[in-house]
Amino acid sequence: MDKPINVTRPLLAPLEEVTHYLKTVWESGVLTHNGPLLRQFESELMNKLNLPYCSVLVNGTVALQVAIKALNLKGEIITTPFTWVATASAINWEGCTPVFCDIDASTLNIDENKIESLITDKTVAIMPVHVFGSACNVNKIDAIAKKHDLKVIYDAAHAMGTLFEGKTVLEHGDISVISLHATKIVNCGEGGACFTLSEETDSRIKRIRFFGLNDNKEIVEDGLNGKTTELHAALGLANLKYFDQALVDRKRKYLKYKELLSANEDITFQKINDGQTNYSYFPVILPSEKLLLRVKKVLNDNQVFPRRYFHPSVNTYSKIVNYMPAPVSEDISKRIMCLPMSFYIKENEMEMICKIILSELRK
Ligand SMILES: Cc1ncc(COP(=O)(O)O)c(C=O)c1O
């Protein structure tokens, strides 16, 4: 058993497969500025996901910011409080205001039935999150947006590989944003990507990530530096080869955890629909925060490090957002943690983790 067992371990292709790509960087001398490896990485992502446009950026947070800017949003954006802080901070950084819509207690995604009551004349968009890779009710959300003439940006940070009605969930919304951070199912160290079905939106994203320069090298709008290096693209290309394998592996491990833990009535699981998740995380919800902290401590004592994810509920970050009650999210975020999950975790390690949890819950 490899200890410590952290909540995740980044997938890394064999070094020689990364150096194969790195060699081409040394040969071309091109390190950045929309280089050949970045273009190849974007093209392979589009082929894999069967989507027409993709822009890779430095990270998922900047990709969310650029997505907001590319759609010219200024005003209130309805989002979920059960997310990583980056969802709200990207909204803040673009001069918009996050408005928190509570979540569904079983799916942990934004409660689409509560969205409409939050729409005001300042609302410009909805930004839901496919929490832990499990698809939101995209049909309903897209219909609400259409009815009220709002844009939709899906924070799909966790959702690479998630399908909805047999196709990638990333085709929904005006823009879907994934994270390619080290902890995600496919990573390039730090990275993110915007997917859209609109050529115009994609060119705007590409312009904004490159200082606002057009093809004639004129500054035509306020951009930033969101470009990715060839070194990151090299890692992304090598890792992407393991994506299909990682998806199959995640599902098998998800089902294994579930089988080992489902006999215990104290544990609840996120409600997921088969075919609408990539199984990339394994969250468990316990009856109380006290019990969660007790179980977490015993795991930590055994060199196992689950993560309280997402905690606390983002609507309570009083230094960066105006508090709005979201009782379901606030409650669940206190009682949820993600168990270790990665391409490398072994079955006997998962069994040991579950044994510790079950024995603590029996006390
Ligand atoms: C839901 C969610 N949104 C956005 C992000 C930000 O992505 P990145 O870390 O690539 O900036 C994360 C990162 O974990 C996330 O979990």
The ligand as a Gaussian input file, in Angstrom:
#p B3LYP/6-31G(d) Opt

LIG

0 1
 C      -16.273000      23.508000      -9.983000
 C      -14.962000      24.144000     -10.333000
 N      -14.950000      25.251000     -11.074000
 C      -13.796000      25.854000     -11.434000
 C      -12.574000      25.344000     -11.042000
 C      -11.319000      26.059000     -11.435000
 O      -10.490000      25.328000     -12.275000
 P       -8.901000      25.559000     -12.265000
 O       -8.367000      24.946000     -11.014000
 O       -8.432000      24.855000     -13.509000
 O       -8.664000      27.032000     -12.313000
 C      -12.529000      24.187000     -10.269000
 C      -11.232000      23.638000      -9.828000
 O      -11.122000      22.655000      -9.172000
 C      -13.757000      23.567000      -9.893000
 O      -13.774000      22.474000      -9.117000

